[in-house]
Amino acid sequence: MLYLEYRNLYEHYLHFLESRFNFSIVEHLMCCNELLIDYLGNIYDYDFNRMANIPAKTRDRKILTVAQ
C-alpha cells in the first residue's frame, strides 16, 4: 500500500478492484476451503493474508499454528 500511496495510485487501485469484483466466484475461492501453512507452522486462511503476514486466529484472537 505504501507504494500505491507514494505514487498516488491507491484510490485508482481500489476503484480497479471494485469495478472487477465478481460476487459469483466468491463461493469458489481458495480461502473458503483451504488453509496455507508456512515453513514455521503458522496457519493462514487466505493467500493475501499469507503474503501480508496476517495469520489465522481463533475466536478469542489467539494466533493459530500447527503446534497447537
Secondary structure, 3 states (H helix, E strand, C coil): CHHHHHCCCHHHHHHHHHHCCCHHHHHHCHHHCCCEECCCCEEECCHHHHHCCCCCECCCCCECECCC
